[in-house]
């Protein structure tokens, strides 16, 4: 599974990219607004920090305007993935942008039928929002399983990008369900390494080692 960071905070991306485990970054209008900077500057800087796909989202609602914005965003760097909403206009824009060889991330997916449409339109990524589905009493992970089955049935190359991820358990379950990648808030990404038994075991090892009076170097 590939790990993307869901943030536009440059220093956070720089620090976590140093782990060598960050495969991409996703942004949205809310995250860009929080940065207080111009979207072009933010995306350009992120693209320099991470070689993988960097999702930059259009803000237009009509297909032709989405296409123009997508073309503009794609020119920022070769690893930009244009992000569009899962609407009829978004699907039209996806088709047009994909025909130009651009990667498109179709976001705000809440059903398998929507995911099927996005794949047929040529999306490189589909972003099912598992956490928001859970919030509304649905099973977000079941959606991942449904999309996986449909894509496998028909050989679609669209990557399932689990989004609205809230916990380490979400990451685990999405990986088991067959998601190709997941976009994680930095705190969730950092939390993946944590387990109380790991901490306890390391504490015991260090205590025992100290008693030997040795130094490896």
C-alpha positions as CSV (number, residue, x, y, z in Angstrom):
1,X,0.0,0.0,0.0
2,X,1.2,3.5,-0.8
3,X,1.0,6.2,1.9
4,X,0.0,9.7,0.9
5,X,-0.1,12.6,3.4
6,X,-3.3,14.6,3.5
7,X,-1.9,18.1,4.3
8,X,-0.5,21.2,2.8
9,X,1.8,22.0,5.7
10,X,5.3,22.2,4.1
11,X,7.4,21.6,7.2
12,X,5.3,18.6,8.2
13,X,5.7,17.1,4.7
14,X,9.4,17.8,4.7
15,X,9.8,16.1,8.1
16,X,7.7,13.0,7.3
17,X,9.1,12.6,3.8
18,X,12.5,12.1,5.4
19,X,11.3,8.7,6.6
20,X,11.3,7.5,3.0
21,X,7.8,6.1,3.4
22,X,5.8,8.9,1.9
23,X,4.6,8.1,-1.6
24,X,2.5,11.2,-2.4
25,X,0.4,14.1,-1.0
26,X,-3.2,15.1,-1.3
27,X,-4.5,18.6,-0.9
28,X,-7.9,20.2,-1.1
29,X,-9.2,23.8,-1.1
30,X,-9.7,23.7,2.7
31,X,-6.0,22.7,3.3
32,X,-4.8,25.3,0.8
33,X,-6.9,27.9,2.5
34,X,-5.3,27.0,5.9
35,X,-1.9,27.5,4.4
36,X,-2.7,31.2,3.7
37,X,-0.6,31.0,0.5
38,X,-1.2,30.9,-3.2
39,X,-2.1,27.4,-4.5
40,X,0.6,27.4,-7.2
41,X,3.4,28.2,-4.7
42,X,2.2,25.5,-2.2
43,X,1.8,22.8,-4.8
44,X,5.2,23.6,-6.5
45,X,7.0,23.4,-3.1
46,X,5.3,20.1,-2.2
47,X,6.2,18.7,-5.6
48,X,9.8,19.4,-4.9
49,X,9.7,17.5,-1.6
50,X,7.8,14.4,-2.8
51,X,8.4,12.7,-6.1
52,X,5.1,10.8,-6.1
53,X,1.6,12.1,-7.1
54,X,0.6,15.4,-5.6
55,X,-3.2,16.0,-5.8
56,X,-4.2,19.6,-6.5
57,X,-7.9,20.2,-6.6
58,X,-9.9,22.4,-9.0
59,X,-12.5,24.8,-7.6
60,X,-14.6,25.2,-10.7
61,X,-18.0,23.4,-10.8
62,X,-18.5,23.4,-14.6
63,X,-16.7,20.9,-16.8
64,X,-15.0,23.4,-19.2
65,X,-13.7,25.5,-16.3
66,X,-12.5,22.4,-14.5
67,X,-10.5,21.4,-17.5
68,X,-8.9,24.8,-17.8
69,X,-8.0,24.8,-14.1
70,X,-6.8,21.2,-14.3
71,X,-4.5,22.1,-17.3
72,X,-3.1,25.0,-15.3
73,X,-2.5,22.9,-12.2
74,X,-0.8,20.1,-14.2
75,X,1.7,22.6,-15.6
76,X,3.0,23.3,-12.1
77,X,5.0,20.0,-12.0
78,X,5.0,16.7,-13.8
79,X,3.9,14.8,-10.7
80,X,0.7,16.8,-10.2
81,X,-2.5,14.8,-10.2
82,X,-5.6,17.0,-10.9
83,X,-8.3,16.4,-8.3
84,X,-11.9,16.8,-9.4
85,X,-15.2,16.1,-7.6
86,X,-17.4,13.2,-8.4
87,X,-20.1,15.0,-10.4
88,X,-21.2,14.7,-14.0
89,X,-19.1,17.8,-14.8
90,X,-16.2,16.3,-12.8
91,X,-16.5,13.1,-14.8
92,X,-16.5,15.0,-18.1
93,X,-13.4,16.9,-17.0
94,X,-11.8,13.6,-16.0
95,X,-12.4,12.1,-19.4
96,X,-10.9,15.2,-21.1
97,X,-7.9,15.5,-18.8
98,X,-7.1,11.8,-18.9
99,X,-7.2,12.0,-22.7
100,X,-4.4,14.5,-22.5
101,X,-2.3,12.0,-20.5
102,X,-2.9,13.7,-17.2
103,X,-3.5,11.9,-13.9
104,X,-6.8,12.6,-12.3
105,X,-7.9,11.9,-8.7
106,X,-11.7,11.8,-8.5
107,X,-12.7,12.7,-5.0
108,X,-15.8,12.7,-2.8
109,X,-16.7,9.1,-3.7
110,X,-19.4,7.5,-1.6
111,X,-20.7,4.6,-3.6
112,X,-19.4,1.8,-5.8
113,X,-21.5,3.0,-8.7
114,X,-19.7,6.4,-8.5
115,X,-16.4,4.6,-8.5
116,X,-17.4,2.6,-11.6
117,X,-18.2,5.8,-13.4
118,X,-14.8,7.4,-12.4
119,X,-12.9,4.3,-13.7
120,X,-14.8,4.4,-17.0
121,X,-13.9,8.1,-17.3
122,X,-10.2,7.3,-17.0
123,X,-9.5,8.3,-13.4
124,X,-6.0,7.4,-12.2
125,X,-7.3,7.5,-8.6
126,X,-10.7,7.1,-6.9
127,X,-11.0,8.6,-3.4
128,X,-13.7,6.8,-1.3
129,X,-14.3,8.7,1.9
130,X,-14.5,5.9,4.4
131,X,-14.5,8.0,7.6
132,X,-17.4,10.2,6.5
133,X,-19.4,7.1,5.5
134,X,-18.9,5.7,9.0
135,X,-20.0,9.0,10.4
136,X,-23.4,8.6,8.6
137,X,-23.9,5.0,9.8
138,X,-22.6,3.3,6.7
139,X,-19.7,0.9,6.4
140,X,-16.8,2.7,4.7
141,X,-14.7,-0.4,4.5
142,X,-17.4,-2.3,2.7
143,X,-17.2,0.4,0.0
144,X,-13.5,-0.3,-0.4
145,X,-14.3,-4.1,-0.8
146,X,-17.0,-3.4,-3.3
147,X,-14.8,-1.1,-5.4
148,X,-12.0,-3.6,-5.3
149,X,-14.3,-6.4,-6.6
150,X,-15.7,-4.3,-9.4
151,X,-12.3,-3.0,-10.6
152,X,-10.8,-6.6,-10.5
153,X,-13.9,-7.9,-12.4
154,X,-13.2,-5.5,-15.3
155,X,-9.5,-4.9,-15.1
156,X,-9.7,-1.2,-14.4
157,X,-6.3,0.3,-13.7
158,X,-7.8,3.1,-11.4
159,X,-6.1,3.1,-8.0
160,X,-8.3,2.9,-4.9
161,X,-7.1,5.7,-2.7
162,X,-8.7,5.4,0.8
163,X,-9.6,8.9,2.0
164,X,-11.1,10.4,5.1
165,X,-8.9,8.0,7.1
166,X,-9.2,8.6,10.9
167,X,-7.3,5.8,12.6
168,X,-4.6,3.2,12.3
169,X,-7.3,0.6,12.2
170,X,-8.7,2.3,9.1
171,X,-5.4,2.0,7.4
172,X,-5.1,-1.7,8.4
173,X,-8.6,-2.5,7.3
174,X,-8.3,-0.6,4.0
175,X,-5.1,-2.6,3.2
176,X,-6.8,-5.9,3.9
177,X,-9.8,-4.8,1.8
178,X,-7.4,-4.2,-1.1
179,X,-7.0,-0.4,-1.3
180,X,-4.0,0.5,-3.4
181,X,-3.1,3.6,-1.3
182,X,-4.4,5.7,1.6
183,X,-4.1,9.4,2.3
184,X,-3.5,10.0,5.9
185,X,-3.5,13.1,8.2
186,X,0.0,13.4,9.6
187,X,-1.0,12.4,13.1
188,X,-2.5,9.1,11.7
189,X,0.7,8.4,9.7
190,X,2.9,9.0,12.7
191,X,0.6,6.8,14.8
192,X,1.1,3.8,12.6
193,X,4.4,3.0,14.2
194,X,3.1,3.1,17.8
195,X,2.2,0.1,20.0
196,X,2.5,-0.1,23.8
197,X,4.2,-3.5,23.7
198,X,6.9,-2.1,21.3
199,X,7.6,0.7,23.8
200,X,7.6,-1.8,26.7
201,X,9.9,-4.2,24.9
202,X,12.4,-1.5,24.0
203,X,12.4,-0.2,27.5
204,X,13.3,-3.7,28.8
205,X,16.0,-4.2,26.1
206,X,17.6,-0.9,27.0
207,X,17.5,-1.6,30.7
208,X,19.1,-5.0,30.3
209,X,21.8,-3.5,27.9
210,X,22.7,-0.8,30.4
211,X,23.5,-3.5,33.0
212,X,26.2,-4.9,30.8
213,X,28.2,-1.7,30.8
214,X,29.0,-2.3,27.1
215,X,29.0,0.0,24.2
216,X,28.7,-1.2,20.6
217,X,31.0,1.6,19.2
